[in-house]
Amino acid sequence: MAAVLLSYGGHDTCSHGATIGFANDIVHDGTWSIESVCCLEDLYVDRERRARGVGRLLIDWLIAEMIRNGWAKLYWITRETNYRARALYDTYTIIGASHEPSWATRSVRDATAVRR
């Protein structure tokens, strides 16, 4: 598991002593691939910093890690009713998206065409 912390003005861990966002991920063996896969478990951005690109920076960093490490995919699960988060997540090209009642699973595989 890796945690990525982001601060205002860079990739430090804090801004004047306060974390402004983080992403927790778990890299694990894939069921249908030889390569590992990565699950984005948590994405959090401080309320004062939301809608300013912090969440996108964190996801883009994970996509870069996916490419660098050769993971088969990056995926996350979100409540269908989490409209604010979905506004960000739905800007990415999703391959193999599936829908469960009240949940949406999103996975990114082709990192060259990830963002719409």
N, C-alpha and C positions, 0 to 999 in steps of 0.2 A: 504494500500500500504506500502510496506517495501522497503527500499533501503539498499543494502549491499555494503559497501566500503571496499576495500582491499588495504593494503599497503605492500610494500616489507618487507619480514621477518615476517609477521604475519597478524592478522586480525584487525590491527589498522586502523584508517581512513586515515592516510597519511604517506608518506615516504619523510622525509626532507621537509615537508610542501606540498607535491603534492600527490593527489590521483592517484593510478595507475590503478584502475578498479572499476566498479560498476555494480550492477544488480538491476533494478527496477522491482518489481512484483506487481501484483494485485490479491488478493485472493477474490473470489466472489462465490455466490451461483451457483451451477451447474444446468443445465436444466434437465439432465437425471440421476442425482444422489442425494442422500440425503446429502452426504459429499460435502464440498466446493471444488473448483478447483482453481488452480493458473495459471495465465498467466504471463510469463516472457515478460515484455514489452520492456525492453532495456537491452542490455549487452554491456558494453564498456570497452575496455582495452587500456591504453595509447599505442601509436604507438611504443614506445621504448621497451615495455614489451610484445608485442604480440608474439605468438608462443612460449611462455615460461611456459604455464600451468596456467596462471592467469584466463582465461576464464573457463577452466575446473574446477578450484577450486570454482569459483562462481556458476557454474551449479551444481556441486556436493554438495555445501552448500544448494542450493535450494531443491535438491532431499532429503537431510537429513531432511530439514524442512517439506517436503511433508510427509515423514514417521512419524516424530515426531508429526505433527498436524493432521494426518489422512486424508489429502486431497485425493480426488478421482483421481486427475491427475495434472500434471504440463505440460503446453503446451506453444509453441511459434510459431510465424509466421515469415517466412523469405522469402525474394525474392529468387526465384530459381537461379538468376544470382549472388547472393552474395556467390561466391565460397569460399572465405576465411573463412567466418563464417560457411558455410555448411561443410567445412572440419572438423571442430570441432563437430558440431551438429550431423553429420552423423556417428560419432563414438559411439553414444548412440543407444540402441535398442529402436526403435520407434514403438509404438502400435497405430493403428488407424491413421496412416499418411494419409493425403489427399492432393491432388494437385489441385490447382486452376491455371488458366493461369497466369504465372509469379510469383506465390506465393506458398510456401509450408508450410503446417501446421504440426507441429510435437507435439505429446503428449506422455508423459511417464506415464505409469500406474504401471508396475510391477518393483518396485524399487530394487528387489533382482537380477534382470537380466538387469540392465539398461545399463551398459557400456559393449561394445563388447570387 
